[in-house]
Amino acid sequence: MENNSSADNSATPSGTPSMDETSDITAADLPATCSNPSDLDCIICFSSFDNVFKLPKLLGCGHTFCLECLARINVSSENINSVACPMCRHTTPLPSGKGLPALDNNQALLSSLPSGMQSVPSIRFSRDKGKLYTKNSEPGSFLKPIHLSSVSMSLDVGQPTPRDTDSAPRHLDWLPFRSSCCYYVAIGFVLLFTVALVLSGIFLFVIMPTGPTGTNSGGRNSTAVQNGP
């Protein structure tokens, strides 16, 4: 048995690393030809990176996502000056006055794209309109470029959520209803009740007293005519 074990050990090449050594090898040590093709896909939308709206953007935490997914996250977030990583929740501040498109690109992934997709155009982000668009295609513009590529020149990423959806006046905060529908229905009932009170007052104090008086005066006149010579 000892001879067999020694023979097995001698058959192992001296240049082959042991199990303990291979466990210390990281993905960064592997050659580029062995990289997984899924590394070129955004882990949120599973779409391949490109040089326009799927541009690989590098967050401060080191995670990379496409520009479109980060724009959708920013639109649905209350904090418009930063973006939170969907994996580790680390917050990356956005460049002042430039927004999401000014975040650093992942140059390693960008260089892995085909040579025709490594030049990045000027991309803008309008959060109020919920659009990503290139510089030559303003959002809502009716002018379209003559030569269209396979990638759209503008992209809808959703409308931002309103910060305050309560339309009722502040002085009505004590009321049990707060929705706009209930508010307007209640105002309608109050107006109808007020009009009904006014009409009732006119009928009771103006119309009713004049009716019997006119009848009695007519009766007295007819009696006087009968008693006359």
Contacts in CASP RR format, 6 or more apart in sequence:
PFRMAT RR
TARGET T0000
AUTHOR 0000-0000-0000
METHOD contacts of the structure
MODEL  1
MENNSSADNSATPSGTPSMDETSDITAADLPATCSNPSDLDCIICFSSFD
NVFKLPKLLGCGHTFCLECLARINVSSENINSVACPMCRHTTPLPSGKGL
PALDNNQALLSSLPSGMQSVPSIRFSRDKGKLYTKNSEPGSFLKPIHLSS
VSMSLDVGQPTPRDTDSAPRHLDWLPFRSSCCYYVAIGFVLLFTVALVLS
GIFLFVIMPTGPTGTNSGGRNSTAVQNGP
17 25 0 8 1.000
39 109 0 8 1.000
39 112 0 8 1.000
40 48 0 8 1.000
40 49 0 8 1.000
40 109 0 8 1.000
40 112 0 8 1.000
40 113 0 8 1.000
41 47 0 8 1.000
41 48 0 8 1.000
41 49 0 8 1.000
42 48 0 8 1.000
42 49 0 8 1.000
42 54 0 8 1.000
42 56 0 8 1.000
42 65 0 8 1.000
42 66 0 8 1.000
42 69 0 8 1.000
43 65 0 8 1.000
43 87 0 8 1.000
44 65 0 8 1.000
44 66 0 8 1.000
44 69 0 8 1.000
44 86 0 8 1.000
45 66 0 8 1.000
45 68 0 8 1.000
45 69 0 8 1.000
47 54 0 8 1.000
47 66 0 8 1.000
48 54 0 8 1.000
49 55 0 8 1.000
49 56 0 8 1.000
49 66 0 8 1.000
49 109 0 8 1.000
49 110 0 8 1.000
49 113 0 8 1.000
50 113 0 8 1.000
50 117 0 8 1.000
50 151 0 8 1.000
51 110 0 8 1.000
51 113 0 8 1.000
51 116 0 8 1.000
51 117 0 8 1.000
51 118 0 8 1.000
51 119 0 8 1.000
51 120 0 8 1.000
51 121 0 8 1.000
52 120 0 8 1.000
52 121 0 8 1.000
52 123 0 8 1.000
52 134 0 8 1.000
52 151 0 8 1.000
53 66 0 8 1.000
53 67 0 8 1.000
53 68 0 8 1.000
53 123 0 8 1.000
53 132 0 8 1.000
53 151 0 8 1.000
53 152 0 8 1.000
53 155 0 8 1.000
54 66 0 8 1.000
54 67 0 8 1.000
54 68 0 8 1.000
55 66 0 8 1.000
55 67 0 8 1.000
55 105 0 8 1.000
55 110 0 8 1.000
55 120 0 8 1.000
55 123 0 8 1.000
56 64 0 8 1.000
56 65 0 8 1.000
56 66 0 8 1.000
56 105 0 8 1.000
56 106 0 8 1.000
56 109 0 8 1.000
56 110 0 8 1.000
57 64 0 8 1.000
57 65 0 8 1.000
57 66 0 8 1.000
57 67 0 8 1.000
57 70 0 8 1.000
57 100 0 8 1.000
57 103 0 8 1.000
57 104 0 8 1.000
57 105 0 8 1.000
57 106 0 8 1.000
58 64 0 8 1.000
58 103 0 8 1.000
58 104 0 8 1.000
58 105 0 8 1.000
58 106 0 8 1.000
59 65 0 8 1.000
59 83 0 8 1.000
59 85 0 8 1.000
59 90 0 8 1.000
59 92 0 8 1.000
59 103 0 8 1.000
60 85 0 8 1.000
60 90 0 8 1.000
60 92 0 8 1.000
61 85 0 8 1.000
61 87 0 8 1.000
61 88 0 8 1.000
61 90 0 8 1.000
61 92 0 8 1.000
63 85 0 8 1.000
63 87 0 8 1.000
63 88 0 8 1.000
64 106 0 8 1.000
64 109 0 8 1.000
65 86 0 8 1.000
67 100 0 8 1.000
67 101 0 8 1.000
67 103 0 8 1.000
67 123 0 8 1.000
67 132 0 8 1.000
68 132 0 8 1.000
68 155 0 8 1.000
68 157 0 8 1.000
70 83 0 8 1.000
70 100 0 8 1.000
70 103 0 8 1.000
71 100 0 8 1.000
71 125 0 8 1.000
71 130 0 8 1.000
71 132 0 8 1.000
71 157 0 8 1.000
72 157 0 8 1.000
72 158 0 8 1.000
73 83 0 8 1.000
73 84 0 8 1.000
73 86 0 8 1.000
74 80 0 8 1.000
74 83 0 8 1.000
74 94 0 8 1.000
74 100 0 8 1.000
74 125 0 8 1.000
74 127 0 8 1.000
75 127 0 8 1.000
75 130 0 8 1.000
75 157 0 8 1.000
75 158 0 8 1.000
75 159 0 8 1.000
75 160 0 8 1.000
75 161 0 8 1.000
76 160 0 8 1.000
76 161 0 8 1.000
77 83 0 8 1.000
77 84 0 8 1.000
78 161 0 8 1.000
78 163 0 8 1.000
79 91 0 8 1.000
80 127 0 8 1.000
80 160 0 8 1.000
81 93 0 8 1.000
81 94 0 8 1.000
82 91 0 8 1.000
82 92 0 8 1.000
82 93 0 8 1.000
82 94 0 8 1.000
83 91 0 8 1.000
83 92 0 8 1.000
83 94 0 8 1.000
83 100 0 8 1.000
84 90 0 8 1.000
84 91 0 8 1.000
84 92 0 8 1.000
85 91 0 8 1.000
85 92 0 8 1.000
92 103 0 8 1.000
94 100 0 8 1.000
94 102 0 8 1.000
94 103 0 8 1.000
95 102 0 8 1.000
95 103 0 8 1.000
99 125 0 8 1.000
100 125 0 8 1.000
101 123 0 8 1.000
101 124 0 8 1.000
101 125 0 8 1.000
105 120 0 8 1.000
110 118 0 8 1.000
110 120 0 8 1.000
111 118 0 8 1.000
121 134 0 8 1.000
121 135 0 8 1.000
122 134 0 8 1.000
122 135 0 8 1.000
123 132 0 8 1.000
123 133 0 8 1.000
123 134 0 8 1.000
123 135 0 8 1.000
124 132 0 8 1.000
124 133 0 8 1.000
124 134 0 8 1.000
124 135 0 8 1.000
125 131 0 8 1.000
125 132 0 8 1.000
126 133 0 8 1.000
126 139 0 8 1.000
127 160 0 8 1.000
128 160 0 8 1.000
129 139 0 8 1.000
129 140 0 8 1.000
130 139 0 8 1.000
130 156 0 8 1.000
130 157 0 8 1.000
130 158 0 8 1.000
130 159 0 8 1.000
130 160 0 8 1.000
131 139 0 8 1.000
131 140 0 8 1.000
131 154 0 8 1.000
131 155 0 8 1.000
131 156 0 8 1.000
131 157 0 8 1.000
132 154 0 8 1.000
132 155 0 8 1.000
132 157 0 8 1.000
133 139 0 8 1.000
133 153 0 8 1.000
133 154 0 8 1.000
133 155 0 8 1.000
134 153 0 8 1.000
134 154 0 8 1.000
136 145 0 8 1.000
136 153 0 8 1.000
137 144 0 8 1.000
137 145 0 8 1.000
137 153 0 8 1.000
137 154 0 8 1.000
139 154 0 8 1.000
140 154 0 8 1.000
144 153 0 8 1.000
145 153 0 8 1.000
166 178 0 8 1.000
167 180 0 8 1.000
167 183 0 8 1.000
168 175 0 8 1.000
168 178 0 8 1.000
168 179 0 8 1.000
168 180 0 8 1.000
168 183 0 8 1.000
172 183 0 8 1.000
175 183 0 8 1.000
175 186 0 8 1.000
177 183 0 8 1.000
177 186 0 8 1.000
END
